[in-house]
């Protein structure tokens, strides 16, 4: 029988906690921003992200010219 790896956990962008993406999906603890899907550990973290997505989305800073 071939080995099946467990799905990798993702990281909540607000509190940095590891989150099971399937469970987050089942509980409605996900959202999309800028074409990227984000998962959350709780409704509070999801609400914080939705209120200020730029703060948590991990937008890379561009160097000053």
Secondary structure, 3 states (H helix, E strand, C coil): CCCCCCCCCEECCCCCCEECHHHHHHCCCEEEECCEEEECCCHHHHHHHHHCHHHHCCCCCCCCC
